[in-house]
């Protein structure tokens, strides 16, 4: 007979809720964003009331010894002995309704789930203003289990009903009492429990979860570490979540982690803390260490576990220290990066923070010097995309470069040697110009060029204001102060037969102020450039030609030759800016480094028009709609799945932007057809898309996709912006529960078998 790794048991609901209340069963999601809609909670209660099965619960024994205490808390709470692996949303719903406790929503506001019940026909509803006034409804069933005598509450309801509707006959009153008694007795509803043993590892738990979970959402290593934190150091987990929440909220006169660059997730902050505590980039190794497992002998020790959590606690305190956080971000500004719109990979920023903290805490590098070191380190990682793809492997390799390093000077030298190895002459002369040969809207090489313009105190073309001033993230005007201008206007190139990929090459863009962009229109450069350029004096013209990498006589050049020459000139500008950064040839006065009041990061500043002008490629895709089918023979499900597939593919490739409401031929259709089809407004449209993505990709993954509604040509268009995922993303579609999509040029493809295994191994290690 096969050896099993689980045991079956049955708990009634009241026992489950009591064990959650006492901390015997850990339910971390009661303090995390609750993703179920109230209508789904209503349906859960209705099914249970009818005696229908609602699925089993999967619990995992934590291995906590009897009487063991959670570390890192003042109260020394008992460590939970069971952790909920599958069924968190169901138990969160039941716990919140039956105890009256509020849940935390996606926007981090708290709200109660209020479910109403009509005894006359045993009807459950989501409470609203009308139901509140309807005497036939118990408007909030939470009150039944709140104490104070259930019979008294039922009698009060009967009295209210009779006052409004007239006296009930004996049979009617009995039916009402019976229905309410049955609802109250739901506390005895039996739940089937599958309990996994403490001796199985997280990979086995993840495989079991995927095989039995109807949503098919994979658990990742961060999930397991956060689970361990819920068991052994819940205060630490909550601190990560509070920092992440505060980073998404505009500050109100108090110290805050909010900033223009990133609103980090708890998972991302955890990676930095784990790297600082254990010098590891792979979270799998960190999980084993935190379990108290000796990686050499395989033995698990409570003493080792507590020691490792102490190390994590110390590291996390440094990660969440607001002084450290904002001093580090000054280094990002020092590198010429102004806002989230210039950050192509959040991994580069977060691992920059890791090396900043290592330099500060381990090697005692002076903060001013450390800012300079991290500025050039971040510039290198950003322009080369160092921490995309198999980033865990790369981080561990970089951390190994610090082994044996001593002192502040040794740390600085080690990082500078890595920078030199990455940014060789071949990189500047061959790789960078080659990397600029793209029409990708969000290219790291393009953003490095923009950062270089900031570093060089450059002005936009035809302007006397600096690029840095116009890229100020605290400015929220109706139209962006600075725009990307096609030096050879797109429509003009169209008349010459160039397709959109060629029209939207990086080397065809320059920064201008928006009034200049509007005045240029579709004129060829030979028509608009001489007059506008002539308004600058000789010195200004000389600087502008250098900053904007304009070949002499470019306005009369053949277009493809212009692109080739300008790529080399842009690469030279970037190289000179970096050399100045490396040599410290910029003002470093503290006042010049202070940013305007921080605000949460916004979406990329490139306009919707930029996207429409761009060709569909590896990072840009257009969809006419997300729900409404413009073709009678294509069902809604197919239309919606095309959105899911594209978003999943972006996650698995280099990120990208999906614009909904734009046809393949770049015609602006808007999303009104979707709104009319679903009978919803724009806000509910965003919620509907969020739900679709959460169901197909998992709530944690879909939360990293930023959805927004924008206006153009009197229409509303929806954009979904996706950053590269730190792990493989699988989608639930009609093709299967676990389908892997990836972006290849301008198409979305499915990978299976050996191709899938090879791709995942090469990208994520």
Buried (B, 14 or more C-beta within 10 A) or exposed (E): EEEEEBEEEEBBBBBBBBBBEEBBBBBBBBBBBBBBEBEBBBBBBBBBBEEEEBBBBBBBBBBBEEEBBBBBEEEEBBBBBBBBBBBBBBBBBBBBBBBBBEBBEEEBEEEBBBBBBBBBEBBBBBBEEEBEEBBBBBBBBBBBBEEEEBEEBBEEBBEEBBEEEEEBEEEBBEBBBEBBBBBBEBBEBEBEBBBBEBEBEBEBBBEBBBEBBEBBBBBBBBBBBBBBBBBBBBBBBBBBBBBBBBBBBEBEEEEBBBBBBBBBBBBBBBBBBBBBBBBBBBBBBBBBBBBBBEEEEEEBBEEBBBEBBBBBBEBBEBBBEEEBBBBBBBBBBBBBBBBBBBBBBBBBBBBBBBBBBBBBBBBEBEBEBBBBBBBBBBBBBBBBBBBBBBBBEBBBEBBEEBEEBEEBEEBBEBBBEBBEEEBEEEBBBEBBBEBBEBBBBBBBBBBBBBBBBBBBBBBBBBBEEBBBBBBBBEEEEEEBBBBBBBBBBBEBBBEEEBEBBBBBBBBBBBBBBBEBBEEBEBEBBEBBBEEBBEEBEEEBBEBBBBBBBBBEEBBEBEBEEBBBBBBBBBBBBBBBBBEBBBEEEBEEEEEEBEBEEBBBBBBBBBBBBBBBBBBBBBBBBBBBBBBBBEEEEEEBEEBBBBBBBBBBBBBBBBBBBBBBBBEEEBEBBBBBBBBEBBEBEBEEBBBBBBBBBBBBBBBBBBBBBBBBBBEBEEBBBBBBBBBBBBBBBBBBBEEEBBBBBBBEEEEBEBBEEEEBEEBBEEBBB
